[in-house]
Amino acid sequence: MAKMRKNAAAVALGRLGGLKGGKARARKLTAKQRRATARNAPRFEFAACRDILKALGDERARFDANADGFVTVSNAAEEAWPAEEITITDGSRIKVYPLGTGSWTWEEA
């Protein structure tokens, strides 16, 4: 069976619309809606954050041990993603990072 190929122009156009649409939706959110979105956003353990930043290939992104958080750069402005502790279903607590919450991580996916 022949493998179907996607139309590159259609893929590019769809991605462009998605990138613009996400930013437009974010601008329309109220402060209360942004907080709710942030609370519901995924958190990642240290190794997963490190892998995400490596996959994005941005050399400016880094882990700041003094602040116990990841730092990313977006439009020349640094954003900090400090550690949080959460309780998981077995009752134990783990350290996670809200890397890219409502930001570039989700726009690029």
C-alpha positions in Angstrom: 0.0 0.0 0.0 1.4 3.4 -1.0 2.0 5.9 1.8 -0.1 9.0 1.4 1.8 12.3 1.5 0.4 15.5 3.0 0.1 18.6 0.9 3.0 20.7 2.3 1.2 24.0 1.5 -1.9 22.9 3.3 0.1 21.8 6.3 1.9 25.1 6.5 -1.3 27.1 6.1 -3.0 25.1 8.9 0.0 25.5 11.2 0.0 29.3 10.5 -3.7 29.5 11.3 -3.2 27.5 14.5 -0.3 29.8 15.7 -2.3 32.9 15.0 -5.6 31.5 16.4 -4.0 30.5 19.7 -2.6 33.9 20.4 -5.9 35.6 19.4 -7.8 33.3 21.8 -5.3 34.0 24.6 -5.8 37.8 24.2 -9.5 37.4 24.6 -9.3 35.6 27.9 -10.1 37.5 31.1 -7.6 37.4 34.0 -9.9 34.9 35.8 -9.9 32.6 32.7 -6.1 32.8 32.4 -5.7 31.8 36.0 -8.1 28.9 35.5 -6.2 27.8 32.4 -2.9 27.9 34.3 -4.3 25.8 37.2 -5.4 23.2 34.7 -2.2 23.2 32.6 0.1 20.2 32.7 3.1 20.1 35.0 6.3 18.2 34.2 8.9 16.5 36.2 12.5 17.7 35.9 13.6 15.2 33.2 10.6 15.9 31.0 11.2 19.7 31.2 14.9 19.2 30.2 13.8 17.0 27.3 11.2 19.5 26.1 13.7 22.3 26.1 16.3 20.2 24.3 13.7 19.3 21.7 12.8 22.9 21.1 16.5 23.7 20.5 16.6 27.1 22.2 20.0 27.5 23.7 18.8 30.4 25.9 16.5 28.1 27.9 18.0 26.7 31.0 17.5 25.4 34.5 18.3 28.0 37.3 19.3 25.9 40.3 19.3 29.0 42.6 15.6 29.7 41.8 14.8 26.0 41.4 13.0 26.6 38.2 13.4 26.6 34.4 13.9 29.9 32.5 12.8 30.4 28.9 13.2 33.4 26.6 10.3 34.7 24.6 10.5 37.9 22.6 13.8 38.8 24.4 12.0 38.6 27.8 12.8 35.9 30.3 10.0 33.8 31.8 10.6 31.8 35.0 8.9 28.5 35.7 9.5 27.7 39.4 9.0 24.3 40.9 5.8 23.3 42.6 5.0 20.3 44.8 1.9 18.3 44.1 0.3 15.3 45.8 -0.2 12.4 43.5 -2.8 9.6 43.8 -0.8 7.4 46.2 -0.4 10.4 48.6 3.2 11.0 47.9 4.5 14.5 46.9 6.5 15.2 43.8 8.2 18.3 42.4 7.0 19.5 39.0 7.4 22.6 36.8 4.6 24.4 34.9 6.9 24.8 31.9 5.3 27.0 29.2 1.9 27.2 30.7 -0.3 28.9 28.1 2.8 29.9 26.2 5.1 28.8 23.4 5.1 25.2 24.4 1.5 24.7 23.4 1.7 27.0 20.3 4.5 25.0 18.8 3.0 21.6 19.4 
